[in-house]
Amino acid sequence: MNYKKFIPIQAHELPKFLLTSFMMVLTLYIYSIVRNAKDAIIISNVGAELISTLKLFGVLPFAIIFMVAYTKIIDYLNRVTTYHVVNWFFMSFFIVFDLFLYPNTHLIHFDLSNMIAKLPALKYFFVMVENWSYSLFYIMSELWGSMMLSLMFWQLANQIYSINDAKKFYSLFGFVGQIGLFSAGSFMMLFTKTGTTWQTSLHYITSSILLSGILLSIALFVLGNYLVGNDTINGTQTKSKKKKPGLVESLKYVFSSKYIGLIALLVICYGISINLVEGVWKKLIQIVYPDPKDISNFGGKVQMYTALATFTAMLASSFVLRIFSWRTAAIITPIIILITGVPFFIFVSYKGWFANTLDVTSATILFFAVIFGATQNVLSKAIKYSFFDPTKEMAYIPLDEELKAKGKAAADVIGGRLGKSGGAIIQWSMLSFITGSTLVSLAPILSIIFVVVMCIWFIAVIKLNKEFKIKSSGSN
């Protein structure tokens, strides 16, 4: 068997590929371990129902602020410096949370029970505010994925690789990057078993995050100074002397692009579809695993299985991207999410019928529902890393420097948050205005919305494929 069909790397390409992949490993490690930690903190201390409120009233506004700030900063700092600044902004927050905020939540959190009693429709908003340190940790953990993975890492890759390179390497980045996901799952299980309390486990988690952040900065330094050159990473930013457009002018340019709009629509559809499923699944996890250490341990196992599934999917993706069209590779993700999401909603919606038919207890059915949801999550994430991310990132390569930087910030950071917030506003509205509802009881309605979103996703892929062919015709 010729391994180069699946791993088409030449000897002279290896150093750049390995270092870039190492950065993906570190970024995915932090992304995965803080994602697990934030879920454990919120689900165990506040409840899964708060997640939709956090995404809508917390993550989305912060994402907009971050995008506007990034759009302005990138006019004054080059990409290398911006990468370091964003990286250490997040590192600083996670350290402060671990050492000062989490140990003192009993002193710094509010009691807004009177406001909740007066305005029950805004219950979850007040719960978010009174538990503000937990909420802020959730927000920053979510934004790490948007800023450091979706924006900073992939922008770096798009700057130093061509379209032909992307067809060879982008799936393989994710393949190697799954070491970070697998490590996060393994270490999370180790930290929760080693730590006598959740706070001790959090110390271990934060220490590993800090070490990863340091290694990220070192890797970028080596890449820019010894392998590709900082001028290549920074692009025309270090060469152009013309006056830079103002913030409003830049935003107008970005948001008037149909091409960026279609990429954003892909990201939004992914975010909504995944969050509609995950919201119900995480509520089931809360019922089955009430302790934060148990939630973290279970989450670690899910991450390990996701990494193993992604290893396999990545090899297939590398082959598909080089042999078949962009549209074929891009449409695989919504197909997989559709055929795994619909059965999950059916199982949850008719769990009583399944319990009677199979003659098992409700607790057993709930456990099976959690496993069913975990399987859906594993397959969806595996296909996202192996097909969705590489095809989406390839779509940016033919664009000019302005759209590569600021358009990507709009599509990935804002689009990503709009996707998750879109799912959140659906869930939040129903939870707030349908008395006595839970995410589990809302599963039948959510399933219908889920199918509609998937149809929109298929249409967006077809339209973007036409635009991509036109723009890439003149690119390598």
N, C-alpha and C positions, 0 to 999 in steps of 0.2 A: 504493500500500500504506500502510495506516495504522500508523505505527510504534508508536502508543500501545497496540496490542494486545500488543506484546512489551515495551515500555518505558513502563509507565503511571505516569509521574512528573509531578506537578503542579509548577509553578514554585516555590510556597512550600515544597514538600517537598525541593527540590533540595539546599540547603546541608547539611541533616542527613544526607541520603542520601549525598552525596559524601564528607563527613567520615567517616561510619561505614564507607563502602566503602574509604576510604584506610586506615583502621585494619585492615580485613580484608587489604588488599594487603600492608601491613607485616608483619602476623602470619603470613600465608601465605608471605611471602618467607623469614622466619626459619625457619619450620617446614620448608620445602622444602630450604633450603640446609644446615641442620644434619642433616636426615634423610639427605641425600646424603653429607655428610661422615662421619657416624657409620658408614654402611655401608662407605665406602671404608676407614676406619680398622680396623674389625673384620674385614672380609672379607680384606683384604690382609695384615694383621699376625697374625691369629689363626685365621680360617677361618669360613665361613658356619655351620658346625655349632654354634658358640658362641651364635648369636643366640637360639635357643630357650631356652638356659640363662639368658641375660641377661634375657629377658622374664619367665621364671618366678621366678628367684631374685634378680633385681635390680630390674627395673621394677615388678613387682607389689608387693613390700614397700614400696618407696619411694612408690608411688602411694597405698597405704593410709595411710602416714605423712603424706603431703601432704594427703590428704582430711580426716584427723582434725584436722590443724593448721589447715586452712582453715575447717573447721566451727567451731573454737574462735575463730579470729581474727575471723571475720565477725561474731561477737557483740560485739566491742569496736571494730573499725574499720569505717567505712562502705565501700561498694563502690568508690568512687573511690580512697581510700587503699589498699585491698587490692589493687586493680589495679596501682598504682604499685609497691607492695612486692613483689608476685610478679614483675612485669616485671624489676625491678632485681636481684632475687635471681638470676634466670637470667642476666642480662647479666654480673653479677659472676663467675659460675662460668665462662662461656665465655671471659672475659678471662683468668682465672687459669689455665685449661687451656692456652690458647694461649701465654701468656708464661712459665709456670713448670712446668706438669706435662708437657706433650708434649715439650719440649726435654730433659727430664731423666728420661725413662722408663727409661733404662739404669741410673739410680741408685735409683729409687724402686720399681721392680717387683721382685717376689719370684721365687724359684725353688722351685717345689713339685713338682719331678719325682719326688722320693722318695715323697711322698704319693700322687701319681698312680700310681706303680708298686705301692704297697701297696693302694690302693683304686681300681682302674680303673673301677668303675661310677660313681664320682664325678669322673671325669676332667675333664669340662667345667666342673664347679663350681670345681675347683681352678685351672683355666685362667682362669676369670673372676676369681678372687681374685688370682692372681699378676700379671695384667694389669689391675690395679684402676683405673688412670687411664683406660685405654681404655673399660673397663666403665662407669665413672662418666660419661664423656662420652656414651656410648650411652644410659644411663639418663636423663640430663638432657635430651638431645635428644628422646627419646620423650615425656618429661613436659611439654616445652614445648607440644607439640601438645595434650595432654590439659588442661593448666592454662590456657594462654593462648588457645588457639583454641576448643576444645570448651567450656571452662568460662567464662573471663573474657569473651571477646568475645561469645559467644552469650548469656551472661547479661545483658550490657549491652544487646544488641539486644532481647532479650525484655522488658527493663524499659522501653524507650522506644518500642516499637512494639506495636500491637494485632494481633489475629488478621487483620483485614482488611488492615492494613499489611503483615503478614508474607506474605500471599498475593501481594502486589504486589512486595515488595522483597527477600525473602529469597533467591530465586534470583538476583536481580540483584546482590546482595552478592557471591555466589560468582562471577558473571560478571565483574564488575570486579576481584574478588580474584585472578582468574587472571593478572592482570598481575604479581602477586607471584610466582606459580609460574613463569611464563614468564621473568621477570627472574632468578629463582634459577637456572634452567637455563642461561640465557645467561651470567650472571656466573660460574657454576661452570665452564663451558667456558673462559671468558676467564681466570679465576684459575689454572686448571690449566695453561693454555698459557703464561701470563705468568710464573708462578712457576718458578724453576729447580729447586726441590725441593718436595716435598709440604708441608714446614714453612713455606716461603715462601707457598705457596698458602693455607695455613691462616691466616697473618697477614692476607691479603687478605679471606678469608672472615669472620674475627672482626671486622675493621674495619667491614665492611658490616653485620654483625649489630648492632654497637654503635650505628652511625648510625641503623639502623631502630628500635632500642629507644628512643633519644632522641626520635625523631619520634613514636613511639607515645605517649609520655607527654605530649608537646606537644599532640597531637591530642585526647587525652582531656581535657586542661585546657581547650582551646577549646570542645569539645563541652559540657562541664559548666558553663562560665562564660558562654558567649555564645549557645548554641543551644537546649539543652533544659533546662538548670539542673541543678545537682548534686542537688537534692532529688528530681527525677524519676529520676535514675540510681540514687540510694540507696534510693528507695522509702520504705517505712514505717520503715526503719532510723533515719531522722533525725527521725521523728515519734513513734514509739511510746515510751511511758514505762513500759510494764509490764515486770515482771521477765522477763529472758530465760531460756529453758529451759537446763538444764545439758547438758553434752556427751552423757551417756548418754541423757537424755530426748530430745534432738534426734535422735540416731541411731535410737532406737526408733521415733520418729515417721516418720522417713524410710524405714526398712527395712520398716515394716509397711504401706506404701502399695502396693497392687496395681498402681496406675497407674504409679508409678515403676519397679516391678519389670518391667512389660512394656516400658517404654522401655529399661531396662537390658538386657533380653533381646535387643532389636533390636541394641543396641550390641555385645553379646557375640557374637551370631551373625555380625555383620559382621566383628568382629575375628578370630574363629576362621577363618572362610572365607577371608578375605584372607591371613592368615598361613600357612595350609596351602599355598596356592598360592605365596606369595612365598618361603617357606622353600626350596622346590625350585628356584624360579627364581633365587634369589640364589646357590645352590650352583653352578648352571650358569654364572652370571656369573663366579664365582671361578675356574672352570676355563678359561673363554674369555679373561678379562681378569685376570691375576694382579697387575698393577701398580696401586697406589691411584690414580694420576693417570688411568689408563685407565678405571678403574671410575667415577671422578668425572665424567670426560668423557662416558662412556656414560650415566650417570645424569642429567647435564645435558640430554642430548638427549631422554631419556624424559620429563623434566619439561616440556620445551618442547612436545613432542607432546601431553602431558596437558593443558597449558594450552590449546592450540588445540582439542582435542577438547571441553574443558569449555566454551569460549566458545560452541560450537554447542549443546551440551546445555543450557546455562543458559537460552538463549533459548526453547528448547522447554519447559523446566521452568516458566518464568514463565507461559507460556500454559496449560500443563496444570494448574498449581496454582489458577488462577483459573477455569478452565472445568470441570474434572473434580473428583471427590471426593478427599478426603485419602487414602483407601485406594488409589485408582488410582495416585496419585503415589508413595505409599510402597512399593507392591509392585513398582514398576519396577526398583528397585535389586537385590533378590535375583534377579529374572528375568535381568537382564543378567549378573550375576556367575555364575549357574548356567550359562548358555549359552556363556560364555567360559571358565569354569574347567574344565568337564568335557572339552572337546576338548584343552585344554592337558595335563591329566593323561593322556589317552589317547595323545597324541603322545610324551610323555616315557616312559610305561610301555612303549610298543612302538617305541622309537626304533631298536632293532636291526632290526626288521622293516621300518620305513620306509627305513633305510639300504640294506638289501638290495633292496627293491622299487624304489627310486629310483636304485640303483647309484651312491651317493655315499659319501664317507669319513665316519668317525665324527665327525671335527672339523667337517665341514660340517653334519651333523645337529645337533651341539651348538650351533653358531652359529644354525641355524634355530630350535632350541628356545628359545634366549635371545630371539630376535626375537619368537617366538610368545608367550613369557611377557611380554615388554615390551608387546605389543599388548593382552594380557589386562589388564595392569596399567594401561595408559593408559585403556582403556574403563571398567574398574572404578572408577578414581579419578574419572574425568569424571562418571560417573553418581552416584558418592557425593557429590561436591561439589554437583551440580545437583539431585538428588532426595532422597537420604538425609538430608543435613544440614538442608535447609529443612523437610522434613516432620517430622523429629525435633524441631527447635527449635519449630515451631508447636505441638507437643504440650505444651510446657511453659507456654505463655502463659496458659491458663485456671487454672493452679494458684495457691494462696496464696503469700505471700512466703516462708514457711519452706521449702516444697517447691521453689519456684523457685530458691532459693539452695542449700540443703543437699541437696535431692533431686537437683538437677542435678549437684552435686559427686559424689554417690554413683553416679548412673546413668552419667555421662560419664567421670569420672576412674576410679572403681573398676570400673564396667562395661566401660569401654574397655580397662583393663588386664587384667581377667579374660578378655576376649575374646582379646586377644593372648597372654595367658598360657595360656589354654585350648589354643590352637593350639601354644603352646610346650611345654606339658607332654606333649602327644601326641607331638610330635617328639622331645623330650628323652628320654621313656621308651623309645621305640623305639631311638633311637641308643645309649642306655646299656645296654639289656638284650638287644638283637639284635646279636650279635657280628658285626663287620665291615660293619654297615649304613651307608648314607649316605642323605642326603635324597632323592637321585635314585632309589636302589634301593627306597626306601619309598613311592614315588609310587603304586603300585597300591592299597596299603592306605589311604593318605591320601585317595585319591579317593573311597573308600566313605564315610569319615567326613565328607568334604566334602558329599556329597549328603544325608546325614542332617541335618547342621546347616542346610542350605538348607531342608529340609522344616519344621524347627522355626521357622525365620525366617518362612516363609509363615503359619504358624499364629499367631505372635505379632502380625503385622501385622493380621490379621483381628480378633483379640481387642482389640487396642489401639484399633482403629477404632471399635468399639462404645463403649468408655470415653470416647474423645475426643468423640464426638457428644454424649454426655450432659453432659460438663463444659463443652463450648464452647457449648451451647445458650443459656446466659445471658451469654455474652461477646460483645464486638463483633467 
